[in-house]
Amino acid sequence: MSAPPALSSRLAPLLLMAPSLLLLGACFVAPAVILVIYSLYTAEPGGTMLPVLTLQNYTRFLFEGLYYRVVWSSLKVSLTVTLWSLVLGFPLAYSLARMRGRRRRGLVVMLLLFPLMTSVVVRSYGWLILLGDAGLLNTVLVGLGLVHSPVRLLYTNTGTVMALVEVLLPYMVLSLLAVIQSIHYSLEEAAASLGAGTARVFLDVVLPLAMPGVAAGSVLVFILAIGAFVTPALIGGAKILVVPMLVYQQAITVLNWPFAAAISFIFLAFVLLLIWLQVHLLEWHHRWRGAP
Amino acid sequence: MNGSAAFGDLELRGVCKNFGRTAAIAGLDLRLDRGEMVALLGPSGCGKTTTLRIVAGFEQPDAGEVWLRGRPATGLPPYRRDVGLVFQSYALFPHMTAFDNVAYGLRRRGVAAQELRRRVDEALAMVHLDALGGRYPRELSGGQQQRVAVARAIVIQPSILLFDEPLSNLDAKLRQAMRGELRAVQRRLGITALFVTHDQEEALALADRIAVMNAGRIEQIGSGEDVYRRPRTRFVAGFIGECNFLTGRLHAGGQLEIGGGRVPAPPDTAAPVGPVTVALRPEDVSLDSVPAPGDAVLAGRITAMVYLGFTRRYSISLPDGADVIAVRQRDAATPFRPGDEVVLAWRPADAVLYAGSG
């Protein structure tokens, strides 16, 4: 047995990673760096930027009350989406995890992933057909006499939340599924044999042990929901402004690139903070469970 | 007389359970008296685990009844059964300390804080874990986890204690020690216990009675000595310990024709005249040159010998071509070698006959 040459063994991983690193560097890191610089420039009316460094773009977003409403509606939509994904996703993930037969489970997971295989625009127009005043949902509701006049769903938070939950549910379910599958079923049986009914088994055993999945899924869905642009734009309409739409408006309509860049970075910082929190929450959770 | 004597702590009556088209349990009757420890012994797939799960309430029987302490329990969910269960994997709650694991059943029963503390400490002391109540399962060794699982099951003072392959996850040395401890705890509490195992040594060492199961039925239930010395079926004889099976013919007058000779049949055999299978334990086959009077005697030739330290194991070929294994301990005489002509002898009462030559 001859050892591989030291040089090539050290270089090989680097060479293998080089293409993707270059792509990421050129298409993501470099523009991001440029954006950081832009965010510090001074904006002039009419879409020009002066290379005069200032923090004004940041302070404007953070301290001028004007944008709090946008942030608040973004947070509200994303939190609602996260909550509904959790409420709908947990029973689904649990049943999947406890399902016998690998093929059947694979089939349901496939069905679950269907929304992700459709383009976001097509999916959103589908929702337009369903949610409109003369749409399918309202036709059925009125036809059954459940409501007198059509319920306003389109261009509301409710419609946006429904559409986002549909497409983000798979992320929640898959995050939960992995964790719930690792909870041995005998733990539930042990709790039952010790006198715990179904609800207690869930509260005492399944839920606490599924917390890492709940945290991961919630952070993931929240981040994707708060960053969503097309769905809120098409279904929420122009009335409900969320942060990504504000960025779009500033960059494309107002042509205030420095301000748009600053909002993006404040946003990015927020999302990174969430991810950091999730990772550390998991660590604390493990420590609490007595893991090494 | 208390009520338990009339009923037994556990009674299964005519229990049947099918999975799809296959019958996992086909008409099972079993009764455990107060303080008794019974082993369900059998190969995998014989229905022993399903039986345990039916007693625990995780499976419902398709037919038959389950009675616990003289009360009907058929159809009751697990959390209403008062059954203490020790899982093969222990199934300790990983997010709770040993103390909280043991306390769980008492909390579900609404036991007051002070009494709970006392009973949990008592249970932990009984399994010698008094000092480790604050540890999480991950911080405990396999043997310690097993003890927590036992403490968790006994602390609720269940009507019956169930074990699913309780020692199979421990290494051989620890298993020996835990066997003794399990037995001691069970005896001290006078608790009725049913355990499932595929390990005959475990069953022999732990159980007051062994129920040997095969294909969803109990083939024989009795003391260890009963099932070993007087196996009622060929399956039991073959499953517990090692056994030679010889086909032959039982003639009227207690004469047995096997291995190219005629020998006295077991005096109390129930087998009818005709083709029979003779079950003979290797340690019952003597190779001494002078058989005792009344012994069954056959001629044979050694074909192989394996030295096993305390014993020697001989393969012997009979004139009709059948093979017999004989195990002899520390033969005083010089050991036989392959090719040696020997005289096999056994006490007729040591052999067991089964009708048919299957």
Boltz contact constraints between the chains, C-beta under 6 A:
constraints:
  - contact:
      token1: [A, 186]
      token2: [B, 87]
      max_distance: 6.0
  - contact:
      token1: [A, 186]
      token2: [B, 89]
      max_distance: 6.0
  - contact:
      token1: [A, 186]
      token2: [B, 91]
      max_distance: 6.0
  - contact:
      token1: [A, 187]
      token2: [B, 91]
      max_distance: 6.0
  - contact:
      token1: [A, 189]
      token2: [B, 58]
      max_distance: 6.0
  - contact:
      token1: [A, 190]
      token2: [B, 91]
      max_distance: 6.0
  - contact:
      token1: [A, 192]
      token2: [B, 78]
      max_distance: 6.0
  - contact:
      token1: [A, 192]
      token2: [B, 79]
      max_distance: 6.0
  - contact:
      token1: [A, 193]
      token2: [B, 56]
      max_distance: 6.0
  - contact:
      token1: [A, 193]
      token2: [B, 78]
      max_distance: 6.0
  - contact:
      token1: [A, 193]
      token2: [B, 83]
      max_distance: 6.0
  - contact:
      token1: [A, 193]
      token2: [B, 85]
      max_distance: 6.0
  - contact:
      token1: [A, 194]
      token2: [B, 104]
      max_distance: 6.0
  - contact:
      token1: [A, 194]
      token2: [B, 105]
      max_distance: 6.0
  - contact:
      token1: [A, 194]
      token2: [B, 108]
      max_distance: 6.0
  - contact:
      token1: [A, 195]
      token2: [B, 79]
      max_distance: 6.0
  - contact:
      token1: [A, 195]
      token2: [B, 105]
      max_distance: 6.0
  - contact:
      token1: [A, 195]
      token2: [B, 108]
      max_distance: 6.0
  - contact:
      token1: [A, 195]
      token2: [B, 109]
      max_distance: 6.0
  - contact:
      token1: [A, 196]
      token2: [B, 79]
      max_distance: 6.0
  - contact:
      token1: [A, 196]
      token2: [B, 108]
      max_distance: 6.0
  - contact:
      token1: [A, 197]
      token2: [B, 79]
      max_distance: 6.0
  - contact:
      token1: [A, 208]
      token2: [B, 95]
      max_distance: 6.0
  - contact:
      token1: [A, 289]
      token2: [B, 94]
      max_distance: 6.0
  - contact:
      token1: [A, 289]
      token2: [B, 95]
      max_distance: 6.0
  - contact:
      token1: [A, 290]
      token2: [B, 136]
      max_distance: 6.0
  - contact:
      token1: [A, 290]
      token2: [B, 138]
      max_distance: 6.0
  - contact:
      token1: [A, 290]
      token2: [B, 139]
      max_distance: 6.0
